[in-house]
Amino acid sequence: RRLKFSPVLDVRGERVSDALDIVMHYIDDAIMLDVGSVRIIHGKGTGALREELQKYLKTIPGIASVKDEHIQFGGSGVTIVEFE
């Protein structure tokens, strides 16, 4: 699994429910593999996907922080997840 795991996940263009399902499995793998942090690319669009993903991520035990990427690396179109 570690060989297939990427520290970046791209869910641009996905519906919110589908993206949440993808992210849920991805975060489970990241926690199991003891990854320090990951980037989730969701794009800017209307902001609905970003909002729902970040709301969900903040409820997961083992996640230390959820924040937008620095503006020069994608800003609000990318979420950085750091694990405890």
Order of alpha helices (4+ residues) and beta strands (2+ residues): beta-alpha-beta-alpha-beta-beta
